[in-house]
Amino acid sequence: MGLARHWGWMVAHVFRIRRPYVLDALAASFPEKSIKERKAIYNQMCVQQMLTLMEVVRYVGGRDKEMRERMEVHGEELAREAYDRGKGVLVLIAHYGNYPLLALQVPSLFGYSLSIVAKTFKNKALNEIWWELQRRAGVNGIASHNAYRACVRALRKKELVGFMLDQNRPASQGVFVDFFGRPASTSPGLAFMAAQTGAPVLPVFMRRTPDGRHILTALPLLEPPPDRKAETLKACTAAYTHLIEEQITAHPEQWLWWHKRWKTQMPQDPVPALQMDGP
């Protein structure tokens, strides 16, 4: 882990990956913070990402029991309550803390089947490693392209379905909701799926503590939207996004600021309401 911290220092001070972009994003998101504070967040974020990588490597190397022992779980009863409804559970997650380890540990921690909607990596070898890791952990990886039907099937089998909601989407595939005071194109798929299936949404976040432990917290359930109207789905998507923003605000170094969350700009001309197909 000391080696991971050294790599994090190298990434922050030598390679400076997307440093200007991240500092600009931090300035827009936290205008009350000084330049020194924003630089510190960037440096800490780089270390956090290298720690995440090393912990996943240790997990692959057979240290999964050690990783579980370093986890503190809060809100397990909320996961049980959601599961007992019999509709499956949509788990709201984000690129926060050690999110890959969170996904890999859920089946063993809670004893529930888990499917994760995820993008495929451009690097073929890395992509094969990650998808094999998910299979070994009992996680069903669902490619994000045309994932809707696979997700509905998983929910009908009373599984947990993890949904990353903090990724930029093209304007034609997203709705613009407020994220740190700026419009961010966000997938309405989570809200639509909850409305379609009646599955509750369970927000789950895991953050790393300074001593290297992980605190996994499930927040109170969010009821499915009452209908599938565009304005209803947008309002629910905004509420989900606000929960993510609250977590990041409390511990900004834990989020993946390298991601270009505001890349898609809101078009000046009105666009037709997003249409989504059912199963």
N, C-alpha and C positions, 0 to 999 in steps of 0.2 A: 504494500500500500504506500510505503515511502517512495518507491519507484514511480508509482502512479502520480503522486504529488509532484515529483520532479518533472515528469512528462507534462503535467498540467502547467508548471511554471514555464517550460520550454514553449508550449503552445501559446501561452499568453504573452511572453516577452520576446521570443525569438521568431516564431512563425506568425504570430499575431493574426490568427485565422479570423477573417471578417471583422477585424477590430473596429474600423471606422463605421461599418454598418451597425454593429452592436451598440457602440457608444451613441450613435445618432438615435437608435431605437430607445435606448435607456433615457436619453435626454428628453425625448418626446413623452415617454411613459412616466418618468419621475422628474419633472422639471424642478421640484423642490430640492433635489439632491445636488451636491456639488460635483464638479468634474472629478475630483479626487475620489469621491464616493462611487461614482459611476465606473471609473477605472478599476476600483477595487472589486465591484460586482463582476465586471468582465473577467478579471484575473481569477476570482473564486469560481466563476462558472466554468472556466477552462479546466481547473483542477477537479471540479465535480464530475465533468464528463470523462476525464481520464480515470477517476476512481470508479465510475460506472463501468467503463470498459474492463478494468482490472477485476472487478467483482464478478462480472460475467465470465471472464477467463477462469477465475477460481471456481466458479460454479461448474463450468465445463470440466475442470480438472478434478471433480469429485468432492468439492467443498460445499455441496448443497445443504447438508445438515448444519454446517457451521453458519451458513448464510441465514438459515431459518432461526437459529438460536440467537442471532443478532437482530431479530425483528421483534418489534413490540406492536401488537395488534389492538386497535380500538374500534368498537362498533361492530364486532362480529355478529351480535344479535340482530343488527339491522340487515345484514346479508341474509341471515336465516329467515327473518320476517319477509323479505322480498322473495326469497326462493319458495317459501311455503305458500305463496299465492298461486303457484302452479302455472304462471304465464311466462316463465323464464325471466331473466333479469338483464337489463341493459346497463352495463357498467360504464359510467363516464370517467375517462382517464385522460391524462395529458402527458406531454414530454417533460415531466417534472420528477425530480429525484431519480432513483434508479428504476425507471419505467420498464426496461426489459426484464429485470429481476422480479419486479412486481408481477408481470405476466407469467413468468416461469414458475413462480412459487404459489400462485393462487390455488391450483388443484390440490397440492399437498397441504396447504394451510387450511383451506375451507372444506375440502373434500367434494367440491362441485366440478362438473365438467365446464371447461372454458373455451370459448372461441374468440379469436382476436382478429379484427379487421385491420389489415396492415398493408402498406405499400411494399412492393418487391424492390430489392436493391438492384441498382444498375450493375454492380459487380456480381457476376454469376457465382463465383466461388463463395463470396460472403453471403449471398442470398441462400445458397444451399445449406451452409452451416447454420444460419439462423432458423430456417424452416425445419431442419433436422433437430435442432435444439428444442423447438416447440413440440415436435412429435414426441421426443423423449420425455418431456415434462408433462405430457398428457394434454397439451394445448392444441386445439384445432386452428391452424392459421387459415384465414380467409383472405384471399387477394382482394384488394380494395376495388378493383375493376369488376363491375357487375356483381357486387357482393350481396345485394339486397335479398335475393331468394335464399342464399345459403344462410344468412342471418335469421331469416324467418323460420327456416327449417330447424335451426339450432334452438330458437326460442320455443318452438312447438315441442321440442324434446326436453323442455324445462332446463335448458343450459344457461350459463352466464355468457353474455356476448360483450366483449370489451370494445369500446368505441372511442378512438382518439378524436377530440373535437378542437384541437388547437392548431390545426394545419390550414394553411392558405388554400383556397379553392378558386378555380376560374370563375369569372362572373356568371357564366351560364350554369354553373353547378352549385352556386352558393347564394346565401342571403347576407346582406351587409348588416352586422350588428356592432355595437360599441365594444371596443377592447382597448383599455387604457386611453379612452378619450378619442379614439380614431376608428373609423369604419373598417372592419375586417371581414373579408368574404369568408363565410363559414358554412359548412355543410348542414342543411336542415334534416339530413337523413336520420339522425338520432331521434329528433322530435317526431318525424313522420312514422318511423318504425314503432315508437312507443304508442302513438295514436292508433296505428293499424292493428297492433297485436294486443294492446292492453298491458304490456309489460311495464313495470315500474322502472325508473331510472335510479341507479345507486351510484352516487359520486364516490370515488375511491382515489385517495392520493397517498403517496409514500415519499417521505423526505428523509434525508440523511442527517444525522446529528454530528456535532463536532468530534465526538469520540468514535465515530464509525458505525454506530447502530442505525437502524432504520425504524421509523415510526409509520406504520400503515394505519390510516384512518378512513373508516367508512362514515360518510355523512348521512343525515336523514334522507329517506326516500323522497323522490319527486314523482308525483302522480302523472299518469299518461295525459297528454293534451286531450281536451274534451272533444275536439274535432280536428279535421285536417285542412282547415282554411289556411290560406297563405299567411294571414296576419297572426293567427294562433301559433303556427309553426315558427314564425320569426320571433314571436315573443318568448316562446319556450327556449329557442336556440340562444337568444340573448341572455336568458336566465342561467342556462348552463354555462355560457361563456363567462358570466359574471362570477360564478363559483371558481372557475379556473383563475380568473384575475385576482380574486381574494387570496388564493393560495400563493400565487406568484408575488403579490405585494408583501406578504408576510416574510417570504424567503426568496427574493429575486434571483439569487445565485443558483437556485435549484432548477431553474427553467432553461430550456435549450434556446437561448437567444440567437444562436446562429441561424435558426430557421427564419426565412423572410416572410413573417406572418402577415405583413401588410403589402405584399407584392402586388396583388390585384387591386387596382384602383376602381373606385366607384364610377361607373359611366355617367357622363353628363346628361345623356338622353335617357329617359325612362326605358327600362327593359321589361318585357312581359314577365308575369309571375312565373316562378319556377314550377315546372310540372314534373311530378314523380309518378312512376308506374308502381302499381301494387304487385303482389306476388303472382 
